[in-house]
Amino acid sequence: MEFSFDDMPLTEEKFELCNRFRGYYPVVIDVETAGFNALQDALLEVAAVTLRMDEDGMLHPDKTFHYHTMPFPGANLEQAALDFNGIDPYCALRGAIPEVEAMKDLCKNIRKGQKAANCQRSVIVAHNAAFDQGFINAAIDRTELKRSPFHPFVSFDTTSLAGLAFGQTVLAKACKAAGMEFDPKSAHSALYDAKKTAELFCIMVNKWQEKVGWPNT
């Protein structure tokens, strides 16, 4: 018997964000770093985009948080990584702040949004999520924050989702396949990539919901 999404029964609609992702508050994250090792290499830029749900149960980007961060004491700086993202860690024009200030402000704002949405915990959404999650977790550990809003290992990876939905895993190609605009010159900025990842995630979630309906809770 051939399977069709159209044959799946629609469940009761409860259009609240807390009911969509098992009580998780999705937060789209992108980071720019001075290497691939979250424990040793500097975290240089962090951007986060929260999401909201409208009265029809559709997901949309909501608030944006953005920080340039100073390398933590003893951080490694890989020149190849700096050449790739074009960041001068010690340029005064960056307006960089200590990592601890950035993490405190980010977590405070995420907890506030999480509470307002009646969610139990936040979950990181990212393109190649393990990378961004690793750097965020390491930064929070270094700054010794007592309460991290983020789940320590659960994440939603738009790389895998885009591969399933559009047959593309590169962010720029996935965005174009989804009918989005993508400026290659603006890529590898945490702020730009986080905004595009948030838009892509919303498109994929909304298209799934339009086809299948509200998930079981």
ABEGO torsion letter per residue (X at the ends): XBBBAAABBBBBBBBBAAAAAGGBBBBBBBBBBAEABAAABBBABBBBBBBBBBAAGBBBBBBBBBBBBBBBBGBBBBAAAAAAAGBBAABAAAGBBBAAAAAAAAAAAAAAAAAAAGBABBBBBBBGAAAAAAAAAAAAAAAGBABBABBAABBBBAAAAAAAAAGBABAAAAAAAAGBBBBAAABGBAAAAAAAAAAAAAAAAAAAAAAAEBBBX
